[in-house]
Amino acid sequence: MNGDTPRERGKSLKAELERLYDEFGDDCNVIDLLTDVRHLCDVQGWNFAELDRTAYQHYIREIASGELEVHLLP
């Protein structure tokens, strides 16, 4: 994902979601992305729940570091 900070990566992902899914579907795009990631995990034989737990720990560290102010993405 493009960007050096969580905020930059979030903005980059938002733009990609609008490109890949629906320009006006913000929260629906996230739902669609999560659904598609689950499909990918099924196809690849990856454990989505385990990957999600690890991702959540990364997220918690980034929030705790002060690198991201929540709810600031336009």
TIVEXDO-560314 format. One record per atom (N, C-alpha, C, O, CB): residue number from 1; residue in three letters; atom name; x negated, y, z. Coordinates in nm, 3 decimals. Glycine has a CB too. Layout:
// TIVEXDO-560314
pt k->NUM r->ala a->CA x->X y->Y z->Z;
...
END
This chain:
// TIVEXDO-560314
pt k->1 r->met a->N x->-0.085 y->-0.117 z->0.000;
pt k->1 r->met a->CA x->0.000 y->0.000 z->0.000;
pt k->1 r->met a->C x->-0.089 y->0.123 z->0.000;
pt k->1 r->met a->O x->-0.190 y->0.127 z->0.071;
pt k->1 r->met a->CB x->0.097 y->0.000 z->0.122;
pt k->2 r->asn a->N x->-0.054 y->0.220 z->-0.077;
pt k->2 r->asn a->CA x->-0.131 y->0.344 z->-0.083;
pt k->2 r->asn a->C x->-0.116 y->0.423 z->0.047;
pt k->2 r->asn a->O x->-0.009 y->0.426 z->0.107;
pt k->2 r->asn a->CB x->-0.086 y->0.430 z->-0.202;
pt k->3 r->gly a->N x->-0.225 y->0.486 z->0.087;
pt k->3 r->gly a->CA x->-0.224 y->0.572 z->0.205;
pt k->3 r->gly a->C x->-0.315 y->0.520 z->0.314;
pt k->3 r->gly a->O x->-0.331 y->0.399 z->0.332;
pt k->3 r->gly a->CB x->-0.083 y->0.586 z->0.259;
pt k->4 r->asp a->N x->-0.374 y->0.613 z->0.385;
pt k->4 r->asp a->CA x->-0.465 y->0.578 z->0.494;
pt k->4 r->asp a->C x->-0.396 y->0.576 z->0.630;
pt k->4 r->asp a->O x->-0.448 y->0.515 z->0.724;
pt k->4 r->asp a->CB x->-0.579 y->0.675 z->0.498;
pt k->5 r->thr a->N x->-0.282 y->0.641 z->0.642;
pt k->5 r->thr a->CA x->-0.212 y->0.646 z->0.770;
pt k->5 r->thr a->C x->-0.078 y->0.575 z->0.756;
pt k->5 r->thr a->O x->-0.028 y->0.558 z->0.645;
pt k->5 r->thr a->CB x->-0.193 y->0.794 z->0.817;
pt k->6 r->pro a->N x->-0.019 y->0.535 z->0.868;
pt k->6 r->pro a->CA x->0.114 y->0.474 z->0.861;
pt k->6 r->pro a->C x->0.217 y->0.565 z->0.793;
pt k->6 r->pro a->O x->0.301 y->0.517 z->0.717;
pt k->6 r->pro a->CB x->0.163 y->0.439 z->1.002;
pt k->7 r->arg a->N x->0.210 y->0.695 z->0.819;
pt k->7 r->arg a->CA x->0.304 y->0.788 z->0.755;
pt k->7 r->arg a->C x->0.286 y->0.788 z->0.604;
pt k->7 r->arg a->O x->0.384 y->0.783 z->0.530;
pt k->7 r->arg a->CB x->0.284 y->0.930 z->0.810;
pt k->8 r->glu a->N x->0.161 y->0.795 z->0.557;
pt k->8 r->glu a->CA x->0.134 y->0.793 z->0.413;
pt k->8 r->glu a->C x->0.181 y->0.662 z->0.350;
pt k->8 r->glu a->O x->0.241 y->0.662 z->0.243;
pt k->8 r->glu a->CB x->-0.017 y->0.815 z->0.386;
pt k->9 r->arg a->N x->0.155 y->0.549 z->0.418;
pt k->9 r->arg a->CA x->0.198 y->0.420 z->0.365;
pt k->9 r->arg a->C x->0.351 y->0.412 z->0.363;
pt k->9 r->arg a->O x->0.408 y->0.355 z->0.270;
pt k->9 r->arg a->CB x->0.140 y->0.305 z->0.448;
pt k->10 r->gly a->N x->0.417 y->0.468 z->0.466;
pt k->10 r->gly a->CA x->0.563 y->0.468 z->0.467;
pt k->10 r->gly a->C x->0.620 y->0.547 z->0.351;
pt k->10 r->gly a->O x->0.715 y->0.503 z->0.287;
pt k->10 r->gly a->CB x->0.614 y->0.526 z->0.598;
pt k->11 r->lys a->N x->0.563 y->0.665 z->0.323;
pt k->11 r->lys a->CA x->0.611 y->0.746 z->0.211;
pt k->11 r->lys a->C x->0.587 y->0.674 z->0.079;
pt k->11 r->lys a->O x->0.672 y->0.678 z->-0.011;
pt k->11 r->lys a->CB x->0.542 y->0.884 z->0.210;
pt k->12 r->ser a->N x->0.472 y->0.608 z->0.066;
pt k->12 r->ser a->CA x->0.440 y->0.535 z->-0.055;
pt k->12 r->ser a->C x->0.537 y->0.419 z->-0.074;
pt k->12 r->ser a->O x->0.585 y->0.394 z->-0.185;
pt k->12 r->ser a->CB x->0.295 y->0.484 z->-0.052;
pt k->13 r->leu a->N x->0.567 y->0.347 z->0.034;
pt k->13 r->leu a->CA x->0.660 y->0.236 z->0.025;
pt k->13 r->leu a->C x->0.800 y->0.284 z->-0.009;
pt k->13 r->leu a->O x->0.869 y->0.220 z->-0.088;
pt k->13 r->leu a->CB x->0.663 y->0.157 z->0.156;
pt k->14 r->lys a->N x->0.843 y->0.395 z->0.048;
pt k->14 r->lys a->CA x->0.975 y->0.450 z->0.017;
pt k->14 r->lys a->C x->0.988 y->0.477 z->-0.132;
pt k->14 r->lys a->O x->1.090 y->0.445 z->-0.193;
pt k->14 r->lys a->CB x->1.001 y->0.580 z->0.098;
pt k->15 r->ala a->N x->0.885 y->0.536 z->-0.192;
pt k->15 r->ala a->CA x->0.886 y->0.563 z->-0.336;
pt k->15 r->ala a->C x->0.892 y->0.433 z->-0.416;
pt k->15 r->ala a->O x->0.964 y->0.425 z->-0.515;
pt k->15 r->ala a->CB x->0.761 y->0.644 z->-0.377;
pt k->16 r->glu a->N x->0.818 y->0.332 z->-0.373;
pt k->16 r->glu a->CA x->0.820 y->0.203 z->-0.443;
pt k->16 r->glu a->C x->0.956 y->0.135 z->-0.429;
pt k->16 r->glu a->O x->1.006 y->0.076 z->-0.525;
pt k->16 r->glu a->CB x->0.711 y->0.110 z->-0.388;
pt k->17 r->leu a->N x->1.016 y->0.143 z->-0.312;
pt k->17 r->leu a->CA x->1.149 y->0.085 z->-0.295;
pt k->17 r->leu a->C x->1.250 y->0.151 z->-0.387;
pt k->17 r->leu a->O x->1.334 y->0.083 z->-0.446;
pt k->17 r->leu a->CB x->1.195 y->0.097 z->-0.150;
pt k->18 r->glu a->N x->1.242 y->0.283 z->-0.401;
pt k->18 r->glu a->CA x->1.333 y->0.354 z->-0.491;
pt k->18 r->glu a->C x->1.308 y->0.313 z->-0.635;
pt k->18 r->glu a->O x->1.401 y->0.304 z->-0.715;
pt k->18 r->glu a->CB x->1.317 y->0.506 z->-0.477;
pt k->19 r->arg a->N x->1.182 y->0.288 z->-0.669;
pt k->19 r->arg a->CA x->1.148 y->0.244 z->-0.806;
pt k->19 r->arg a->C x->1.197 y->0.102 z->-0.832;
pt k->19 r->arg a->O x->1.252 y->0.073 z->-0.938;
pt k->19 r->arg a->CB x->0.996 y->0.253 z->-0.829;
pt k->20 r->leu a->N x->1.177 y->0.014 z->-0.733;
pt k->20 r->leu a->CA x->1.210 y->-0.128 z->-0.752;
pt k->20 r->leu a->C x->1.357 y->-0.161 z->-0.731;
pt k->20 r->leu a->O x->1.410 y->-0.250 z->-0.796;
pt k->20 r->leu a->CB x->1.128 y->-0.210 z->-0.659;
pt k->21 r->tyr a->N x->1.423 y->-0.090 z->-0.641;
pt k->21 r->tyr a->CA x->1.560 y->-0.124 z->-0.606;
pt k->21 r->tyr a->C x->1.656 y->-0.014 z->-0.651;
pt k->21 r->tyr a->O x->1.702 y->-0.017 z->-0.765;
pt k->21 r->tyr a->CB x->1.573 y->-0.147 z->-0.456;
pt k->22 r->asp a->N x->1.687 y->0.080 z->-0.565;
pt k->22 r->asp a->CA x->1.792 y->0.178 z->-0.594;
pt k->22 r->asp a->C x->1.747 y->0.314 z->-0.542;
pt k->22 r->asp a->O x->1.710 y->0.328 z->-0.426;
pt k->22 r->asp a->CB x->1.927 y->0.135 z->-0.531;
pt k->23 r->glu a->N x->1.752 y->0.412 z->-0.629;
pt k->23 r->glu a->CA x->1.707 y->0.547 z->-0.594;
pt k->23 r->glu a->C x->1.779 y->0.603 z->-0.471;
pt k->23 r->glu a->O x->1.722 y->0.684 z->-0.397;
pt k->23 r->glu a->CB x->1.728 y->0.641 z->-0.711;
pt k->24 r->phe a->N x->1.903 y->0.562 z->-0.449;
pt k->24 r->phe a->CA x->1.983 y->0.619 z->-0.339;
pt k->24 r->phe a->C x->2.013 y->0.517 z->-0.230;
pt k->24 r->phe a->O x->2.100 y->0.543 z->-0.146;
pt k->24 r->phe a->CB x->2.112 y->0.675 z->-0.394;
pt k->25 r->gly a->N x->1.946 y->0.404 z->-0.228;
pt k->25 r->gly a->CA x->1.984 y->0.296 z->-0.138;
pt k->25 r->gly a->C x->1.899 y->0.278 z->-0.015;
pt k->25 r->gly a->O x->1.885 y->0.166 z->0.033;
pt k->25 r->gly a->CB x->1.984 y->0.173 z->-0.210;
pt k->26 r->asp a->N x->1.842 y->0.386 z->0.038;
pt k->26 r->asp a->CA x->1.742 y->0.381 z->0.145;
pt k->26 r->asp a->C x->1.751 y->0.259 z->0.236;
pt k->26 r->asp a->O x->1.665 y->0.170 z->0.228;
pt k->26 r->asp a->CB x->1.753 y->0.503 z->0.227;
pt k->27 r->asp a->N x->1.851 y->0.251 z->0.323;
pt k->27 r->asp a->CA x->1.855 y->0.139 z->0.417;
pt k->27 r->asp a->C x->1.889 y->0.008 z->0.346;
pt k->27 r->asp a->O x->1.843 y->-0.098 z->0.387;
pt k->27 r->asp a->CB x->1.956 y->0.165 z->0.528;
pt k->28 r->cys a->N x->1.970 y->0.015 z->0.241;
pt k->28 r->cys a->CA x->2.000 y->-0.106 z->0.164;
pt k->28 r->cys a->C x->1.874 y->-0.158 z->0.094;
pt k->28 r->cys a->O x->1.857 y->-0.279 z->0.080;
pt k->28 r->cys a->CB x->2.110 y->-0.077 z->0.059;
pt k->29 r->asn a->N x->1.786 y->-0.068 z->0.052;
pt k->29 r->asn a->CA x->1.662 y->-0.110 z->-0.010;
pt k->29 r->asn a->C x->1.575 y->-0.187 z->0.088;
pt k->29 r->asn a->O x->1.510 y->-0.285 z->0.049;
pt k->29 r->asn a->CB x->1.585 y->0.011 z->-0.064;
pt k->30 r->val a->N x->1.573 y->-0.146 z->0.212;
pt k->30 r->val a->CA x->1.495 y->-0.218 z->0.315;
pt k->30 r->val a->C x->1.555 y->-0.356 z->0.336;
pt k->30 r->val a->O x->1.482 y->-0.454 z->0.349;
pt k->30 r->val a->CB x->1.492 y->-0.138 z->0.449;
pt k->31 r->ile a->N x->1.687 y->-0.364 z->0.341;
pt k->31 r->ile a->CA x->1.754 y->-0.494 z->0.356;
pt k->31 r->ile a->C x->1.719 y->-0.584 z->0.239;
pt k->31 r->ile a->O x->1.685 y->-0.701 z->0.258;
pt k->31 r->ile a->CB x->1.908 y->-0.476 z->0.366;
pt k->32 r->asp a->N x->1.727 y->-0.530 z->0.117;
pt k->32 r->asp a->CA x->1.693 y->-0.609 z->-0.002;
pt k->32 r->asp a->C x->1.547 y->-0.654 z->0.001;
pt k->32 r->asp a->O x->1.517 y->-0.769 z->-0.033;
pt k->32 r->asp a->CB x->1.720 y->-0.529 z->-0.129;
pt k->33 r->leu a->N x->1.457 y->-0.564 z->0.042;
pt k->33 r->leu a->CA x->1.316 y->-0.599 z->0.050;
pt k->33 r->leu a->C x->1.294 y->-0.713 z->0.151;
pt k->33 r->leu a->O x->1.223 y->-0.809 z->0.121;
pt k->33 r->leu a->CB x->1.233 y->-0.477 z->0.090;
pt k->34 r->leu a->N x->1.353 y->-0.700 z->0.269;
pt k->34 r->leu a->CA x->1.336 y->-0.804 z->0.370;
pt k->34 r->leu a->C x->1.393 y->-0.938 z->0.324;
pt k->34 r->leu a->O x->1.334 y->-1.043 z->0.350;
pt k->34 r->leu a->CB x->1.403 y->-0.762 z->0.501;
pt k->35 r->thr a->N x->1.506 y->-0.934 z->0.256;
pt k->35 r->thr a->CA x->1.564 y->-1.056 z->0.200;
pt k->35 r->thr a->C x->1.469 y->-1.119 z->0.099;
pt k->35 r->thr a->O x->1.446 y->-1.239 z->0.101;
pt k->35 r->thr a->CB x->1.700 y->-1.027 z->0.136;
pt k->36 r->asp a->N x->1.415 y->-1.036 z->0.009;
pt k->36 r->asp a->CA x->1.324 y->-1.086 z->-0.093;
pt k->36 r->asp a->C x->1.194 y->-1.139 z->-0.033;
pt k->36 r->asp a->O x->1.138 y->-1.236 z->-0.083;
pt k->36 r->asp a->CB x->1.293 y->-0.977 z->-0.194;
pt k->37 r->val a->N x->1.145 y->-1.075 z->0.075;
pt k->37 r->val a->CA x->1.024 y->-1.125 z->0.141;
pt k->37 r->val a->C x->1.053 y->-1.262 z->0.204;
pt k->37 r->val a->O x->0.967 y->-1.350 z->0.202;
pt k->37 r->val a->CB x->0.975 y->-1.025 z->0.250;
pt k->38 r->arg a->N x->1.172 y->-1.281 z->0.258;
pt k->38 r->arg a->CA x->1.208 y->-1.412 z->0.312;
pt k->38 r->arg a->C x->1.209 y->-1.517 z->0.200;
pt k->38 r->arg a->O x->1.161 y->-1.628 z->0.219;
pt k->38 r->arg a->CB x->1.347 y->-1.407 z->0.382;
pt k->39 r->his a->N x->1.264 y->-1.481 z->0.083;
pt k->39 r->his a->CA x->1.262 y->-1.573 z->-0.031;
pt k->39 r->his a->C x->1.118 y->-1.608 z->-0.069;
pt k->39 r->his a->O x->1.086 y->-1.724 z->-0.094;
pt k->39 r->his a->CB x->1.336 y->-1.511 z->-0.153;
pt k->40 r->leu a->N x->1.032 y->-1.506 z->-0.073;
pt k->40 r->leu a->CA x->0.891 y->-1.529 z->-0.106;
pt k->40 r->leu a->C x->0.827 y->-1.625 z->-0.006;
pt k->40 r->leu a->O x->0.755 y->-1.717 z->-0.045;
pt k->40 r->leu a->CB x->0.813 y->-1.395 z->-0.108;
pt k->41 r->cys a->N x->0.855 y->-1.605 z->0.122;
pt k->41 r->cys a->CA x->0.799 y->-1.694 z->0.225;
pt k->41 r->cys a->C x->0.848 y->-1.837 z->0.205;
pt k->41 r->cys a->O x->0.771 y->-1.932 z->0.220;
pt k->41 r->cys a->CB x->0.836 y->-1.644 z->0.366;
pt k->42 r->asp a->N x->0.976 y->-1.853 z->0.172;
pt k->42 r->asp a->CA x->1.029 y->-1.987 z->0.146;
pt k->42 r->asp a->C x->0.954 y->-2.053 z->0.030;
pt k->42 r->asp a->O x->0.912 y->-2.169 z->0.040;
pt k->42 r->asp a->CB x->1.180 y->-1.981 z->0.114;
pt k->43 r->val a->N x->0.938 y->-1.979 z->-0.079;
pt k->43 r->val a->CA x->0.872 y->-2.033 z->-0.198;
pt k->43 r->val a->C x->0.726 y->-2.070 z->-0.168;
pt k->43 r->val a->O x->0.675 y->-2.171 z->-0.216;
pt k->43 r->val a->CB x->0.878 y->-1.931 z->-0.314;
pt k->44 r->gln a->N x->0.659 y->-1.986 z->-0.088;
pt k->44 r->gln a->CA x->0.517 y->-2.007 z->-0.059;
pt k->44 r->gln a->C x->0.493 y->-2.102 z->0.059;
pt k->44 r->gln a->O x->0.380 y->-2.145 z->0.082;
pt k->44 r->gln a->CB x->0.451 y->-1.874 z->-0.031;
pt k->45 r->gly a->N x->0.599 y->-2.134 z->0.132;
pt k->45 r->gly a->CA x->0.584 y->-2.219 z->0.249;
pt k->45 r->gly a->C x->0.526 y->-2.145 z->0.369;
pt k->45 r->gly a->O x->0.466 y->-2.207 z->0.458;
pt k->45 r->gly a->CB x->0.495 y->-2.336 z->0.216;
pt k->46 r->trp a->N x->0.544 y->-2.012 z->0.373;
pt k->46 r->trp a->CA x->0.495 y->-1.930 z->0.484;
pt k->46 r->trp a->C x->0.603 y->-1.919 z->0.591;
pt k->46 r->trp a->O x->0.722 y->-1.927 z->0.560;
pt k->46 r->trp a->CB x->0.453 y->-1.789 z->0.434;
pt k->47 r->asn a->N x->0.562 y->-1.902 z->0.714;
pt k->47 r->asn a->CA x->0.653 y->-1.889 z->0.826;
pt k->47 r->asn a->C x->0.686 y->-1.741 z->0.845;
pt k->47 r->asn a->O x->0.607 y->-1.666 z->0.903;
pt k->47 r->asn a->CB x->0.593 y->-1.951 z->0.957;
pt k->48 r->phe a->N x->0.803 y->-1.699 z->0.797;
pt k->48 r->phe a->CA x->0.840 y->-1.558 z->0.804;
pt k->48 r->phe a->C x->0.841 y->-1.507 z->0.947;
pt k->48 r->phe a->O x->0.790 y->-1.398 z->0.975;
pt k->48 r->phe a->CB x->0.976 y->-1.536 z->0.740;
pt k->49 r->ala a->N x->0.898 y->-1.584 z->1.040;
pt k->49 r->ala a->CA x->0.909 y->-1.539 z->1.178;
pt k->49 r->ala a->C x->0.771 y->-1.513 z->1.238;
pt k->49 r->ala a->O x->0.751 y->-1.415 z->1.309;
pt k->49 r->ala a->CB x->0.985 y->-1.642 z->1.263;
pt k->50 r->glu a->N x->0.676 y->-1.600 z->1.210;
pt k->50 r->glu a->CA x->0.539 y->-1.581 z->1.262;
pt k->50 r->glu a->C x->0.474 y->-1.457 z->1.200;
pt k->50 r->glu a->O x->0.410 y->-1.378 z->1.270;
pt k->50 r->glu a->CB x->0.453 y->-1.707 z->1.232;
pt k->51 r->leu a->N x->0.490 y->-1.440 z->1.070;
pt k->51 r->leu a->CA x->0.435 y->-1.322 z->1.004;
pt k->51 r->leu a->C x->0.500 y->-1.194 z->1.056;
pt k->51 r->leu a->O x->0.433 y->-1.092 z->1.073;
pt k->51 r->leu a->CB x->0.453 y->-1.333 z->0.851;
pt k->52 r->asp a->N x->0.630 y->-1.200 z->1.080;
pt k->52 r->asp a->CA x->0.701 y->-1.084 z->1.132;
pt k->52 r->asp a->C x->0.654 y->-1.048 z->1.273;
pt k->52 r->asp a->O x->0.640 y->-0.930 z->1.305;
pt k->52 r->asp a->CB x->0.851 y->-1.110 z->1.132;
pt k->53 r->arg a->N x->0.629 y->-1.148 z->1.357;
pt k->53 r->arg a->CA x->0.577 y->-1.121 z->1.491;
pt k->53 r->arg a->C x->0.440 y->-1.053 z->1.484;
pt k->53 r->arg a->O x->0.413 y->-0.959 z->1.559;
pt k->53 r->arg a->CB x->0.568 y->-1.252 z->1.573;
pt k->54 r->thr a->N x->0.356 y->-1.101 z->1.395;
pt k->54 r->thr a->CA x->0.223 y->-1.041 z->1.379;
pt k->54 r->thr a->C x->0.236 y->-0.898 z->1.328;
pt k->54 r->thr a->O x->0.168 y->-0.808 z->1.376;
pt k->54 r->thr a->CB x->0.135 y->-1.124 z->1.282;
pt k->55 r->ala a->N x->0.324 y->-0.877 z->1.231;
pt k->55 r->ala a->CA x->0.345 y->-0.742 z->1.177;
pt k->55 r->ala a->C x->0.397 y->-0.648 z->1.286;
pt k->55 r->ala a->O x->0.358 y->-0.532 z->1.292;
pt k->55 r->ala a->CB x->0.444 y->-0.746 z->1.059;
pt k->56 r->tyr a->N x->0.484 y->-0.699 z->1.372;
pt k->56 r->tyr a->CA x->0.538 y->-0.616 z->1.480;
pt k->56 r->tyr a->C x->0.427 y->-0.574 z->1.576;
pt k->56 r->tyr a->O x->0.428 y->-0.461 z->1.624;
pt k->56 r->tyr a->CB x->0.647 y->-0.692 z->1.556;
pt k->57 r->gln a->N x->0.333 y->-0.662 z->1.603;
pt k->57 r->gln a->CA x->0.220 y->-0.626 z->1.689;
pt k->57 r->gln a->C x->0.135 y->-0.517 z->1.625;
pt k->57 r->gln a->O x->0.088 y->-0.426 z->1.693;
pt k->57 r->gln a->CB x->0.134 y->-0.750 z->1.720;
pt k->58 r->his a->N x->0.114 y->-0.526 z->1.493;
pt k->58 r->his a->CA x->0.041 y->-0.421 z->1.421;
pt k->58 r->his a->C x->0.115 y->-0.289 z->1.434;
pt k->58 r->his a->O x->0.054 y->-0.184 z->1.459;
pt k->58 r->his a->CB x->0.023 y->-0.459 z->1.271;
pt k->59 r->tyr a->N x->0.246 y->-0.293 z->1.417;
pt k->59 r->tyr a->CA x->0.330 y->-0.174 z->1.425;
pt k->59 r->tyr a->C x->0.320 y->-0.111 z->1.564;
pt k->59 r->tyr a->O x->0.304 y->0.010 z->1.577;
pt k->59 r->tyr a->CB x->0.477 y->-0.209 z->1.392;
pt k->60 r->ile a->N x->0.330 y->-0.194 z->1.668;
pt k->60 r->ile a->CA x->0.323 y->-0.143 z->1.805;
pt k->60 r->ile a->C x->0.189 y->-0.073 z->1.830;
pt k->60 r->ile a->O x->0.185 y->0.032 z->1.893;
pt k->60 r->ile a->CB x->0.342 y->-0.259 z->1.906;
pt k->61 r->arg a->N x->0.080 y->-0.131 z->1.781;
pt k->61 r->arg a->CA x->-0.052 y->-0.068 z->1.797;
pt k->61 r->arg a->C x->-0.057 y->0.067 z->1.725;
pt k->61 r->arg a->O x->-0.112 y->0.163 z->1.778;
pt k->61 r->arg a->CB x->-0.163 y->-0.160 z->1.744;
pt k->62 r->glu a->N x->0.000 y->0.074 z->1.606;
pt k->62 r->glu a->CA x->-0.001 y->0.200 z->1.531;
pt k->62 r->glu a->C x->0.083 y->0.306 z->1.601;
pt k->62 r->glu a->O x->0.043 y->0.422 z->1.608;
pt k->62 r->glu a->CB x->0.050 y->0.178 z->1.388;
pt k->63 r->ile a->N x->0.198 y->0.268 z->1.652;
pt k->63 r->ile a->CA x->0.283 y->0.363 z->1.725;
pt k->63 r->ile a->C x->0.211 y->0.410 z->1.851;
pt k->63 r->ile a->O x->0.210 y->0.529 z->1.881;
pt k->63 r->ile a->CB x->0.420 y->0.298 z->1.761;
pt k->64 r->ala a->N x->0.151 y->0.317 z->1.924;
pt k->64 r->ala a->CA x->0.083 y->0.351 z->2.049;
pt k->64 r->ala a->C x->-0.038 y->0.442 z->2.025;
pt k->64 r->ala a->O x->-0.074 y->0.522 z->2.112;
pt k->64 r->ala a->CB x->0.038 y->0.224 z->2.120;
pt k->65 r->ser a->N x->-0.099 y->0.431 z->1.908;
pt k->65 r->ser a->CA x->-0.217 y->0.512 z->1.878;
pt k->65 r->ser a->C x->-0.180 y->0.656 z->1.844;
pt k->65 r->ser a->O x->-0.267 y->0.743 z->1.836;
pt k->65 r->ser a->CB x->-0.295 y->0.450 z->1.762;
pt k->66 r->gly a->N x->-0.050 y->0.681 z->1.825;
pt k->66 r->gly a->CA x->-0.006 y->0.815 z->1.789;
pt k->66 r->gly a->C x->-0.023 y->0.848 z->1.642;
pt k->66 r->gly a->O x->-0.009 y->0.963 z->1.602;
pt k->66 r->gly a->CB x->-0.080 y->0.915 z->1.870;
pt k->67 r->glu a->N x->-0.053 y->0.745 z->1.561;
pt k->67 r->glu a->CA x->-0.074 y->0.768 z->1.418;
pt k->67 r->glu a->C x->0.056 y->0.795 z->1.343;
pt k->67 r->glu a->O x->0.053 y->0.845 z->1.230;
pt k->67 r->glu a->CB x->-0.143 y->0.648 z->1.357;
pt k->68 r->leu a->N x->0.168 y->0.764 z->1.402;
pt k->68 r->leu a->CA x->0.296 y->0.776 z->1.332;
pt k->68 r->leu a->C x->0.399 y->0.837 z->1.423;
pt k->68 r->leu a->O x->0.420 y->0.791 z->1.535;
pt k->68 r->leu a->CB x->0.344 y->0.640 z->1.281;
pt k->69 r->glu a->N x->0.462 y->0.942 z->1.374;
pt k->69 r->glu a->CA x->0.575 y->0.999 z->1.445;
pt k->69 r->glu a->C x->0.701 y->0.940 z->1.383;
pt k->69 r->glu a->O x->0.724 y->0.953 z->1.263;
pt k->69 r->glu a->CB x->0.575 y->1.157 z->1.439;
pt k->70 r->val a->N x->0.779 y->0.876 z->1.464;
pt k->70 r->val a->CA x->0.895 y->0.802 z->1.416;
pt k->70 r->val a->C x->1.001 y->0.898 z->1.364;
pt k->70 r->val a->O x->1.022 y->1.005 z->1.421;
pt k->70 r->val a->CB x->0.952 y->0.713 z->1.527;
pt k->71 r->his a->N x->1.069 y->0.859 z->1.255;
pt k->71 r->his a->CA x->1.181 y->0.931 z->1.193;
pt k->71 r->his a->C x->1.139 y->1.060 z->1.123;
pt k->71 r->his a->O x->1.221 y->1.152 z->1.111;
pt k->71 r->his a->CB x->1.284 y->0.963 z->1.298;
pt k->72 r->leu a->N x->1.016 y->1.069 z->1.077;
pt k->72 r->leu a->CA x->0.974 y->1.190 z->1.007;
pt k->72 r->leu a->C x->0.971 y->1.174 z->0.855;
pt k->72 r->leu a->O x->0.947 y->1.272 z->0.784;
pt k->72 r->leu a->CB x->0.838 y->1.230 z->1.054;
pt k->73 r->leu a->N x->0.996 y->1.054 z->0.805;
pt k->73 r->leu a->CA x->0.991 y->1.036 z->0.660;
pt k->73 r->leu a->C x->1.113 y->1.102 z->0.597;
pt k->73 r->leu a->O x->1.226 y->1.081 z->0.642;
pt k->73 r->leu a->CB x->0.985 y->0.884 z->0.623;
pt k->74 r->pro a->N x->1.090 y->1.181 z->0.492;
pt k->74 r->pro a->CA x->1.204 y->1.247 z->0.426;
pt k->74 r->pro a->C x->1.290 y->1.148 z->0.350;
pt k->74 r->pro a->O x->1.389 y->1.187 z->0.289;
pt k->74 r->pro a->CB x->1.156 y->1.356 z->0.331;
END
